[in-house]
């Protein structure tokens, strides 16, 4: 369905005028499995049922033959649809709930849904988009009290770590302070069958040494080498 920029007003049987807000194509599957596509279908929120215009079918060279208990639609020599009479109307039976879905689907979505689908744009940008493009989804509610968790997280920031010399270097000479860390077990072994690694970083010079180990218990041995 594509929403109409200018609603089309039509007159119904009780002489009331109602607005058509969208137009599109609807796919139906008949009881025998035959797929049928109805084009230029009008969506009218005030109408609960789905109606097929015989006049519009006639414009497509579809012939309708009415009898007291059914209506048969033919295109050329082929029968394309057959409706059964129910009271004073002829009802077209389809597989599933396609017609029901068409009758109950709304063109409007909650602002939270539209906001997320359009990449978390602000409402003012959304209003601008309505004037710039066709087919933009309409919202069913005002976003005045809407708080988007994703937008809040995206606007947060972290302070950088201090890079001043007094906070970075805490030692007065080589090997006065050594930082160390152990990693493992590694999923992939080294050519020497090692699955652990230990690092030693001299705080004063920032010199880094890495040793690979077969066992975690070798850390003290590697520390003595340093």
C-alpha positions, -999 to +999 in steps of 0.1 A: +000+000+000+011+035-008-003+064+012-020+091-008-008+126-004-043+139-010-071+116+003-098+106-023-133+112-010-160+087-021-197+085-014-211+053+000-247+038+000-261+060+028-248+092+011-220+097+036-186+108+022-155+090+035-118+093+026-095+069+009-061+072+025-040+046+005-038+027-027-020-005-037-021-041-050-036-070-031-027-106-038-054-133-032-054-170-035-087-187-046-100-219-032-085-239-061-050-224-054-052-199-083-034-166-074-052-134-083-038-098-080-061-069-076-045-036-086-055+000-076-071-012-044-083+016-022-078+015+016-106+031+036-101+029+074-139+034+081-149+004+060-147-029+078-151-053+049-134-056+015-154-049-016-146-057-053-158-033-079-176-051-108-172-019-129-135-019-124-132-055-134-153-048-165-127-021-175-101-050-175-123-071-199-135-093-171-171-105-177-194-110-147-224-133-149-249-132-120-274-158-110-296-163-080-270-183-061-236-173-075-216-149-096-190-162-121-162-140-135-147-149-168-117-135-187-119-147-223-129-183-222-115-190-187-133-187-154-112-167-131-134-163-100-167-176-086-186-160-058-213-176-037-244-156-028-248-149+010-279-129+017-279-099-005-242-100-013-219-123-032-188-134-012-155-144-027-139-173-008-101-172-006-074-194+011-062-179+044-069-145+058-056-123+030-088-103+027-092-100+064-056-086+067-063-060+040-094-049+059-078-045+093-043-033+084-035+003+095-013+027+076+000+043+108+026+029+131+037+040+166+064+067+166+089+044+184+087+019+155+089+045+127+118+063+146+138+030+147+131+020+111+142+054+098+176+052+116+166+070+148+160+104+132+146+133+153+109+141+148+116+174+132+137+156+105+108+131+101+084+160+094+108+173+068+110+139+052+072+138+048+074+168+025+104+154+005+095+118-003+065+095-010+056+064+009+070+076+043+052+057+071+028+078+091+028+078+129-002+071+150+009+089+182+028+121+192+064+115+203+063+141+231+070+115+259+090+091+238+125+083+251+147+061+229+172+040+248+195+036+218+197+074+212+205+080+249+233+054+248+246+068+215+249+104+229+269+092+260+307+096+260+336+085+282+364+107+294+398+098+280+425+084+303+450+110+315+481+111+294+502+134+316+537+123+324+533+122+361+504+097+358+520+076+331+555+070+343+557+060+380+593+048+381+626+066+383+648+041+364+650+009+344+633-022+360+622-001+391+586-011+381+576-040+358+540-046+346+532-082+337+502-102+324+495-138+315+474-149+286+461-184+278+453-211+272+454-201+235+432-220+210+460-223+185+494-237+196+527-221+185+551-241+164+568-250+198+535-263+212+531-234+236+496-224+247+504-196+271+521-162+269+535-138+295+543-101+289+567-079+309+566-041+304+593-019+319+574+012+333+603+036+327+614+027+292+582+010+280+603-019+267+581-049+261+592-086+263+569-115+255+576-152+264+556-182+252+551-211+276+537-246+275+525-243+311+513-215+332+536-226+360+566-213+339+558-177+347+583-175+376+610-190+354+604-164+327+604-136+353+639-146+365+651-142+329+640-106+329 
